[in-house]
Amino acid sequence: MTMGSLQIEFKKLCPFISEFVNSDKKFWTEVSFKYQKRLLFIKNEVDAKKIVTFEKSLLDNWFLYRLGNEESKNFLKYIDYTVQNIVSQIPNKLHGKFKNIVSQILGNFDNKVGYRTYDSIGEIFVIDYYLRKNCSLGSIEVIIPNLKPVDFLFKDNESGEYYLIEVVNIHPRKNKIESREGLIDFFKKRYLDKYEYKSKGNINKGLECNLKLFPILWTEPEVIKNHSDFFYDTSTGISEELHVLEGFIINKELYCTLSPVSKLI
């Protein structure tokens, strides 16, 4: 992989993202160099240990596409479509901050931890989720008195109600969740810590401002299957129900959406 090949080949699958994020050669050179280091690290780890597990980054989908993986190709094409659709619906004044989110799906990884790029993908699909619910995006990185910055402000176009939404990307692994009690403790801590932090420890203030968490679960299907009773209803007063990013094939085309976990059990 040469420094220029990443931009050229990525643009074939994600032409809109490639231009929207940054067409400057310096940006793509930095991303290419960083990804080359990741591939070398993975190769050395595999050579030394034979069997190694890595968290996938978005660019790993691009690399798998180069190896002939059709699923990765379709996923990248759908991400590009989703970003383009969002840009066409949000105010021009928000394009700069949205561009920062999209940039993270390309470069927010290190040698071993790739999944951080999926945190930004989660934010992209949350915007898409609310736009599909006839909401409009009013702000990104919302500053509210007595609250920490919150990811998004949405307005329900029918009721006129406003929602502050903080995306919580959750990456539990089955080897860290050995019991139902452990799962409950994991989510309680994850929710409450995030909510109290965003409301500066003042939960009542958060509730007054209509602040809600939007949790997205990134995990192996076995975790959901093994604890299906827990996932029947995960909605709370401070949080939307847990969602996962689900893909559908319709007429040989991939469509992705955030789906409540309870509907997949």
C-alpha positions as a printed Julia matrix, in Angstrom:
265×3 Matrix{Float64}:
   0.0     0.0    0.0
   1.48    3.3   -1.1
   0.68    6.57   0.61
  -1.62    7.58  -2.25
  -3.4     4.28  -2.73
  -5.51    4.54   0.42
  -7.12    7.8   -0.66
  -7.63    6.6   -4.24
  -9.07    3.22  -3.33
 -11.12    4.46  -0.38
 -12.64    7.08  -2.65
 -13.96    4.34  -4.93
 -16.21    3.08  -2.13
 -16.73    6.29  -0.17
 -16.49    9.17  -2.66
 -18.57   11.57  -0.58
 -16.7    10.96   2.68
 -13.36   11.26   0.9
 -14.19   14.75  -0.32
 -16.22   15.86   2.7
 -13.6    14.97   5.3
 -10.5    16.3    3.62
  -9.09   16.04   0.11
  -5.72   17.41   1.26
  -2.83   15.02   0.58
  -1.26   15.69   3.98
  -4.33   14.36   5.77
  -4.4    11.17   3.74
  -0.64   10.7    4.05
  -0.95   10.83   7.84
  -3.86    8.38   7.86
  -2.06    6.03   5.45
   1.15    6.08   7.5
  -0.78    5.42  10.72
  -2.65    2.53   9.14
   0.53    1.02   7.7
   1.94    0.99  11.24
  -1.2    -0.81  12.43
  -0.92   -3.47   9.7
   2.76   -4.04  10.54
   1.91   -4.33  14.23
  -0.8    -6.9   13.46
   1.56   -8.89  11.23
   4.27   -8.98  13.9
   1.76  -10.02  16.59
   0.4   -12.84  14.42
   3.92  -14.03  13.54
   4.87  -14.11  17.21
   1.67  -15.45  18.78
  -0.06  -17.2   15.83
  -3.56  -16.53  17.22
  -4.38  -12.94  18.11
  -7.68  -11.04  18.4
  -7.91   -7.42  17.29
 -10.71   -4.88  17.49
 -11.72   -3.88  13.95
 -11.37   -0.29  12.75
 -13.31    1.2    9.86
 -10.22    1.05   7.65
  -9.96   -2.66   8.38
 -13.16   -2.93   6.35
 -11.33   -1.26   3.49
  -8.42   -3.7    3.86
 -10.8    -6.68   3.95
 -12.52   -5.34   0.83
  -9.15   -5.4   -0.93
  -8.95   -9.07   0.01
 -12.32   -9.71  -1.63
 -14.74   -9.35   1.3
 -18.06   -8.23  -0.18
 -19.67   -7.51   3.21
 -16.99   -4.95   4.07
 -17.39   -3.31   0.67
 -21.15   -2.96   1.14
 -20.75   -1.59   4.66
 -18.38    1.16   3.48
 -20.72    2.1    0.64
 -23.61    2.4    3.08
 -21.6     4.55   5.48
 -20.86    6.89   2.59
 -24.54    7.03   1.65
 -25.55    7.76   5.24
 -23.06   10.59   5.67
 -24.16   12.17   2.4
 -27.82   11.9    3.4
 -27.14   13.56   6.76
 -25.18   16.43   5.2
 -28.11   17.11   2.85
 -30.48   17.48   5.83
 -28.55   19.4    8.48
 -27.85   23.16   8.48
 -24.68   24.35   6.78
 -23.49   25.83  10.07
 -23.2    22.27  11.49
 -21.14   20.85   8.62
 -17.83   21.72  10.28
 -18.6    19.9   13.54
 -20.14   16.97  11.67
 -16.98   16.77   9.57
 -15.0    16.34  12.8
 -17.17   13.31  13.7
 -16.72   11.78  10.25
 -12.96   12.36  10.39
 -12.79   10.2   13.5
 -14.02    7.13  11.62
 -10.83    7.24   9.57
  -8.12    8.08  12.04
  -9.3     7.37  15.58
  -7.5     4.09  16.24
  -4.17    2.86  17.48
  -2.27   -0.33  16.7
  -4.38   -2.6   18.85
  -7.59   -0.72  19.63
  -9.53   -0.29  16.41
 -13.06   -0.05  17.75
 -12.84    3.65  18.63
 -13.7     4.41  15.0
 -17.02    2.68  15.65
 -17.8     5.14  18.43
 -18.03    7.86  15.78
 -20.0     5.53  13.5
 -22.44    5.18  16.39
 -22.83    8.96  16.55
 -23.42    9.13  12.8
 -26.18    6.53  12.98
 -27.8     8.23  15.97
 -28.13   11.4   13.88
 -29.56    9.29  11.07
 -31.93    7.59  13.56
 -33.48   10.86  14.74
 -33.65   12.4   11.28
 -35.69    9.36  10.23
 -38.02   10.02  13.18
 -38.87   13.46  11.75
 -36.52   15.31  14.05
 -34.13   18.08  13.04
 -30.58   18.45  14.31
 -30.21   21.76  16.08
 -26.7    21.54  17.47
 -23.61   19.37  17.86
 -21.54   19.53  21.07
 -24.27   21.38  22.92
 -23.26   23.77  25.69
 -25.96   24.07  28.39
 -25.5    25.94  31.72
 -24.76   23.54  34.6
 -24.16   20.63  32.23
 -21.1    19.19  30.56
 -21.16   19.41  26.73
 -23.75   17.0   25.29
 -23.43   15.34  21.89
 -26.61   16.51  20.17
 -29.71   18.68  20.41
 -32.69   17.47  18.37
 -36.12   19.01  17.84
 -39.2    16.87  17.23
 -40.75   18.53  14.2
 -44.26   17.37  15.15
 -44.42   18.12  18.88
 -41.85   20.91  18.98
 -40.12   19.17  21.9
 -36.33   19.34  22.25
 -34.07   16.43  23.19
 -30.5    16.48  24.47
 -28.91   13.2   23.41
 -25.62   11.79  24.67
 -24.39    8.72  22.77
 -22.93    5.97  24.93
 -20.97    3.38  22.95
 -20.61    0.2   24.98
 -18.05   -2.48  24.13
 -18.44   -5.31  26.66
 -16.7    -8.56  25.84
 -18.09  -11.93  26.8
 -14.96  -12.82  28.79
 -15.65   -9.83  31.06
 -19.31  -10.65  31.69
 -19.55  -13.94  33.52
 -23.0   -13.6   35.11
 -26.28  -11.75  34.84
 -25.38   -9.83  38.0
 -22.11   -8.79  36.44
 -23.97   -7.59  33.35
 -26.42   -5.54  35.43
 -23.59   -3.97  37.43
 -21.71   -3.19  34.21
 -24.62   -1.32  32.67
 -25.72    0.45  35.85
 -22.23    1.83  36.33
 -21.88    2.74  32.64
 -25.21    4.59  32.58
 -25.02    6.33  35.94
 -21.38    7.37  35.6
 -22.04    8.92  32.19
 -25.29   10.61  33.22
 -23.9    12.05  36.44
 -20.8    13.28  34.61
 -22.84   15.0   31.9
 -25.14   16.6   34.47
 -22.16   17.52  36.69
 -23.48   15.18  39.35
 -26.85   16.94  39.38
 -29.28   14.34  38.04
 -32.29   16.61  38.6
 -30.72   19.29  36.4
 -30.18   16.7   33.7
 -33.8    15.63  33.88
 -34.97   19.24  33.72
 -33.04   19.68  30.49
 -34.56   16.53  28.95
 -31.14   14.87  28.77
 -31.16   11.26  27.68
 -28.45    8.73  26.99
 -28.57    6.73  23.77
 -26.64    3.5   24.42
 -25.27    1.47  21.51
 -24.05   -2.05  22.17
 -21.05   -3.35  20.23
 -20.55   -6.96  21.25
 -20.57  -10.57  20.17
 -24.01  -12.12  19.49
 -23.25  -14.67  22.23
 -23.45  -11.97  24.92
 -27.0   -11.07  23.89
 -28.02  -14.71  23.41
 -26.63  -15.86  26.76
 -28.35  -13.05  28.69
 -31.52  -12.62  26.65
 -33.7   -12.17  29.76
 -31.7    -9.08  30.73
 -32.08   -7.49  27.3
 -35.88   -7.73  27.07
 -36.22   -4.19  28.41
 -33.23   -1.96  29.01
 -34.96    1.42  28.78
 -34.74    3.66  31.85
 -35.78    7.11  32.92
 -32.43    8.51  31.87
 -31.73    6.32  28.87
 -33.19    5.1   25.62
 -33.25    1.35  25.17
 -30.01   -0.33  24.17
 -29.57   -0.44  20.41
 -27.31   -2.36  18.06
 -26.34   -1.53  14.5
 -28.17   -4.07  12.36
 -27.72   -4.72   8.65
 -30.35   -5.9    6.17
 -29.94   -7.13   2.62
 -32.77   -5.94   0.37
 -32.54   -6.61  -3.37
 -28.83   -7.35  -2.91
 -28.26   -3.94  -1.32
 -27.15   -3.43   2.29
 -29.2    -1.18   4.6
 -28.11   -0.43   8.18
 -30.15    0.9   11.08
 -30.05    1.09  14.86
 -32.43   -1.52  16.29
 -33.51   -2.06  19.92
 -31.78   -5.12  21.33
 -35.05   -6.47  22.72
 -36.47   -6.82  19.2
 -33.59   -9.07  18.17
 -34.12  -11.69  20.89
